[in-house]
């Protein structure tokens, strides 16, 4: 790959990640420092703004890919019943990894500090969402898995030649903008993200991880109602 093309792809990658994840990351760090009380009630307008921000990220990704004659299908987004069904299995494995990770992290915390970790939960941030939260929750799996997983991992793998680094950085990025749950809870979530990243690294198929993410998000939404 010519050096000029490589620099352009690094720039495009950073641009997409900044537009898609810059605000969530800064917000996550702010809430990590100040706690759930610093977050105002999520109004209908904020759900709409959140959805528009995710649509903007996906549109930018589509444009960046189109400049190279590519599309979402080149990231592994191909529609099939088999892949949709596989998404259910990936969701189960991700949940199992999250639960197992939570247990290990909690006991490690108790061993180090003498008590289990306690932090904010989803209800502290998103309790009693309105109906306008549904489009956001349906869009979010496409946003995260196409940008933070498929595109990010594909670019890192091709630019550095390391699939392992792509997995690590993808999980680290998702971990960073979930830090509003606290360090221990975000680390447990990262165990679930790791399943998604390893699956994509091995198969390069995006639909199963999108379906898996959607199953988990919609289950979480039902619990918040």
N, C-alpha and C positions, 0 to 999 in steps of 0.2 A: 504494500500500500504506500503510495507517495506521501512524503511528509506533509505536504500541503493539504491533502485529503484527510490525513489523520488529524491534523489540527482542526480542520473544519468539523469533523465528526465529534471531537472532544468539545468544541464550542457548542454544537447543536445539543449534545447530551447535557451539558451544564445548563443551557438555556431551558430545555424542556423540564429538567429537574427543578430549576429555580421557580419557574412559573407554576409547576404542579405542586411542589412540596415546600417551597419557601415559606409561605404563610402558615401552613399546618405545623411546620417545624418550629417557627418562632412562637406560635401560640402554645405549642406543647411545652416549650422551655419556660414560657411565662407562667403557665399553670403549674408546672412542676415546682416552681419557686414560690408561688403565691397560694396554691391550693384551689379547690373547687369554688370557694367563695368569690374568687376573682373573676369567675366566668358568669356573665349575665345570662338570664333565661334565654333559651333559644326560641326566638320568635319565628313566625312564618317567613318573614323576610330573610332571616338568617339561613333557613333551610333552602330557600330559593337561591340566595347568594352562593351558598355552598355548592349547590348543583350546577350553577352557572360557572363557578370556578373550575369544577371538574370537567365540564363540557369544554371549557377553554383549553385545558390541558390536553384533552384528547384531540381537539381540532389542531392544536399546535403539533402534536405528535404525528397526526395524519399528514400535515403539510411537510414536516421534516422528512418523513418517509417518502412522500411523493417526489421530493427533489431528487431522490435516488432511484425513482421508478419502482418503489416498493409500496406495500400496503399492509394492513393489519394481518392479512393472511400469511405474510412473510414472517410474522412474529409467532405464527402457530395458531391463529384464530381461524379455525375451520369448524363448521357446524356439522355435528353428527350425534346421533342418539348414543352411540358407544361412548364418545367422549363425555357427553352429559351424564351418563350413568357412572362413568369413572370418577366424575366430580364428587359423587356421593361418597365413594370410597376414600377419596383424598380428604374430604371433609372429616370423616371419621378418624382417619389417621392423624390429621392435624389436631383435632380435639383431644385425642389420646396423648399426643406429644405435649400439648398444652397442660393437660392435667398432670402427666408425669413430671414435666418440668416444674410446675407449681409445687408439687410435693417435695421435690429435691431442693428447690430454692428456699422453701419455707423451713425445712429442717436445717439447711445450711445457715439460714438467718438465725434460727433458734440456737444453734451451736455456737455461732459467733457472738450474738448479742443477748442471749438468754431469753428471748421471746420471739413469737411469730410476728411476721411483718403485717402491718395493717395500713391500708391505703384507700384512696377513693375508688369507687366502682362506677360502672356506666350510669347507674341511676343518679349519682351525684352530679353528672354532667348533662345527661340526656333524658331525664325522667319525663314521662307523660308527653311524648312527642305528638305533634299534630299530624293530620293526614298528609301534609306536604313533606313530611319526612320520608314517606314511602318512595317517591321518585328518587330521592337522594340515596336511600339504602339500596335501591335497585341499580343505580348508576355506579355507586362506589366500587363494587367488585371489578367492573370493567376498567375504571380509572386506575385503581391500585395495581391490578395484575397485568394490565397492558403496559403501564408506564414504569412502575417500580420493579416489576418482575420481568416481563418479557422483553421490553425495549432496553431497560437498564442492563439486564444480564447479557443480552445479545451483544450490545455495544462493548461492554467491559470484556467479554470473552474474546471478541474479535480484535479489540484495540490492544489488549494486554496478552492475549494468548492463554489466559488462565481461567478455566471454568470455576475452579475453587474460589478464586478471588471474586468472581461475579456472584457466587452464592453468598459469600460473607458480606460483601458490600450491600447487596440487595436486602438481606435480613437486617443489617445494621441501620440502613436508611429507614426501613419500616419501624424498627425499634425506636429510633430517635424521635419520630413524630407521634409515637404512642407513650412518650414519657410522662404525659399528664396523669397517667394512672400510677405513677411512682416507679422507682427503679426495679423493684422486685416483680411487680405485675407486668411491666413492660418486658422484662427478661423472660417471664413465663409465656407471654404472647409470642416472643421471638422464637420459642421452641415450635410453636405452630407454624409460624412463617417459614421456618427452616424446612418443614415438610413440603410446602409449596415450592420453595426455591430448589430443593433437591429433585422434586418431581419434574419441574420445568427443565432443569439442567440435563436431566436424563432423557426426556422425551421431546422437548421443544414444542409441546402442545399446550396452548393457552386456555382452551375452553374448559378442560377439567378443573384447573385452578380457579377460573372465574366462577364456575358453578359451585365449587367448594366454598369459596369466599362468600358467595351469595347465600348459600344455605346457612352459614354461620352468622352472617349479618342479619338475615331475616329472623332467625331464631332469637338473636339478641333484641331485635326490634319488638318481637312479640312479648318478651319478658319486660320491656320497658313500658308497655301500654297499660 
